[in-house]
Amino acid sequence: MKQLFRRILLVSVALFIASSTLGLALPQLAQKAMAAGCPAPDIMFGRYKWCGYFYSRFEDHGTYVRDAGVPASVNNVNAFISMLEGDLYSGDVHRNAGAATIIRIMGGAPVPSPLPVGSPKPVTPAMITEFENRLRGFSTSSENGSQSFGSSGHIDWFHSDFMHCGDYNSYYQQTYHDVAPYVITSSNTPECNNSGIRFDHIFVYDTSGNIIWRVRRLCMNPLGNLPALPVAQQPYNLLPNVSVTQGAAPLANGSYVDAGSSVTFNYTVNNTLSGTATGIACNLYANNYTGFHAIPSPADATGGPPAGPTCTNTFGPGITNLGSETVNNLPANTSVCRTVYVNPNKPTGGISLGYEACVYVTAKPYFRTYGGDISAGNGQPAACGTSVNAAIVSWNRESAGGFGGAGVQYAGYALDVIYDVATDLGNAAGSAAPPAGLSFANTTASGPSNYGGSFGAASLPCIADYYGTPTGTLLPAIHPLPSLNDTYTASGPVTLSGDVPPGKKVVIYVNGNVIINGPIRYPGTWSVDDIPLFAVIAKGNIYIDGSVGELNGTYIAQGGTIYTCASGQVPAVPTSAGFYASCSGSLVVNGAFIAQQVQLLRAKGSVGLSSAGETNASTNIGEIFNYNPAFWIPQPTSGKTTVDYDAITSLPPIL
């Protein structure tokens, strides 16, 4: 059997290379150590030089840790594991000793207390599993037959190096069948520090490129300090996620929700693989934006932490719940966004990966009519008798919200459906109840949003020809309303605003469009004898600026449309970026609108904040229409048109 050490010193390098034998003189200190049973200090894997790992017995001569060294075919992690585990169970005491020593040390098992000589070397299944897991941490990325790469570092399987004087080496104790350390010197290894005499080694590097393990392939002798291999990052793949629920209902990412409502953000990380991720950087972000905020890619990594959920740095297999956050009273025209980030998301080639979820808080504005009715489908003078499938449409909280939201205090007439506009809303309980108690033709509600209507094509009269052939004074180029008191004609576009004082009666016929860029009010106090009157009859459209908060009088767009939010002669576009800001004020109309179409464009308030019993003092209603006898008692001067002017001539029905 080849011997690494003898008591006789052999200094021939050629002889060493040929026979792999080496003589070592026994120093006096070693003799004392042997007599003392191998006391500290240790130099390698918890043992003093010449003292075995398992039995801590002194023996200053021996041979290779593995008698055949490491075969060239062992060039990857699995091959190395198979070789050692095969040696461990081979029944060969020599190979068992080398394999048991390396498996325990690489796997981080504690240094055993000195065992009785010949007792089994303890290597448990758990130790074997730990050894495998740690070593495989160096191959999770790739292997090519000469190198292995993984989350724990990399391995060079054939690294050429020379023997270094002063380095630690190891050998097999033939008497005790154990592995022991020694220090390389020029006495026991004459070729040390000779860079011309090189051997293949297995070098193991950590993630910073530091050498943490060396094994000489010729003899499988471990060299150096031999720390435990780092705990391997087991295979994992982390997918952060934020889901959104409203009540018990899940919402898709990017859903639209009502202002004033609540949503809950649920923060999770899903590990789709079987390993456990440790040391993960996890961060949560809460961001609220004005207006629409597109969900970005990559996800936002700004903003403060949300209230409630907390991160962890360890993620086992499956879903880890980080907590939830409920956000109440969501303000309109905002994007409410929440983000989870993990870094890295996987052990090899991992990145900082985030997921962002947003809900868009929309205003669902609505209108209310107090003291009057709504009629939709009356034929236009130019096309009287033509069936018009006109509908009344807005937002309502429906039965779950007591039918709060859009509604009319008295009756609603429509040739088509009355959709989400409750009739008889806000009155004392009676035989006719909302939402369809006064929805003519007295039909009942059908479904959650259909509140009757379908009055019939012949059931509603045509709109009177209010414009006719007007005569009157030409409207002055400069026409402040307080100075007017007559019937006027003009060609559009005409811009109007101002107050109509008590006793003044102003009727303006416009052949074209009308722009209302300021409030029109009835100021002061007045009695039945001097009720002011204002009416504008346009043969075109009426554009009401978004800044206008109050209008008094009667507004007729014969054959045209009334827009409650516009800029000049351009109506607001609800999908435009500045829509909410330009149309966020409410509009109070003390009077009546008559038109081929009325587009209610105010964004003030939202149906989620409404109630069935709201009065006309509410600040949550987009458009408020108040009608009372003050708007039909005063009559305009006659004789200015081919037809008599008929202001609304009847009180609303009390049914």
Sequence and secondary structure as in RCSB ss.txt:
>XXXX:A:sequence
MKQLFRRILLVSVALFIASSTLGLALPQLAQKAMAAGCPAPDIMFGRYKWCGYFYSRFEDHGTYVRDAGVPASVN
NVNAFISMLEGDLYSGDVHRNAGAATIIRIMGGAPVPSPLPVGSPKPVTPAMITEFENRLRGFSTSSENGSQSFG
SSGHIDWFHSDFMHCGDYNSYYQQTYHDVAPYVITSSNTPECNNSGIRFDHIFVYDTSGNIIWRVRRLCMNPLGN
LPALPVAQQPYNLLPNVSVTQGAAPLANGSYVDAGSSVTFNYTVNNTLSGTATGIACNLYANNYTGFHAIPSPAD
ATGGPPAGPTCTNTFGPGITNLGSETVNNLPANTSVCRTVYVNPNKPTGGISLGYEACVYVTAKPYFRTYGGDIS
AGNGQPAACGTSVNAAIVSWNRESAGGFGGAGVQYAGYALDVIYDVATDLGNAAGSAAPPAGLSFANTTASGPSN
YGGSFGAASLPCIADYYGTPTGTLLPAIHPLPSLNDTYTASGPVTLSGDVPPGKKVVIYVNGNVIINGPIRYPGT
WSVDDIPLFAVIAKGNIYIDGSVGELNGTYIAQGGTIYTCASGQVPAVPTSAGFYASCSGSLVVNGAFIAQQVQL
LRAKGSVGLSSAGETNASTNIGEIFNYNPAFWIPQPTSGKTTVDYDAITSLPPIL
>XXXX:A:secstr
   S  SS    HHHHHHH        HHHHHHHHHTS S   BTTB TTB TTT  B    B SSTT   TT  
SHHHHHHHHHHHHTSS HHHHHHHHHHHHHHTT        TTS     HHHHHHHHHHHHTTSSSEE SSEEEE
TTEEEEEEEEE   TT EEEEEETTTTEEEEEE  TTT TTTT TTS EEEEEEE TTS EEEEEETTTTEEES 
            EEEEEEEEETTEEE TTEEEETT  EEEEEEEEE SSS B S EEEEEEEEEES     SS  
  SB  SS    S B SEEEEEEEEEE S  SSEEEEEEEEEE SSSSS   EEEEEEEEEE    EEEESS EE
E    GGGTT      EE  B TGGGTT BSEESS EEESSEEES BSSTTS   SS TTTTTEETT   BTTTE
EEE   TTTS     SSSS   EE  SS  GGG  SEEEEES EEEEEE  TT EEEEEEES EEEEEEEE  S 
  TTS  EEEEEESS EEEETT  EEEEEEEEEEEEEEEEEETTEE  TTSTTHHHHT S EEEEEEEEEEEEE 
    S GGG  TT  TT SS SEEEE  GGGTSS   SSSSSS      S     
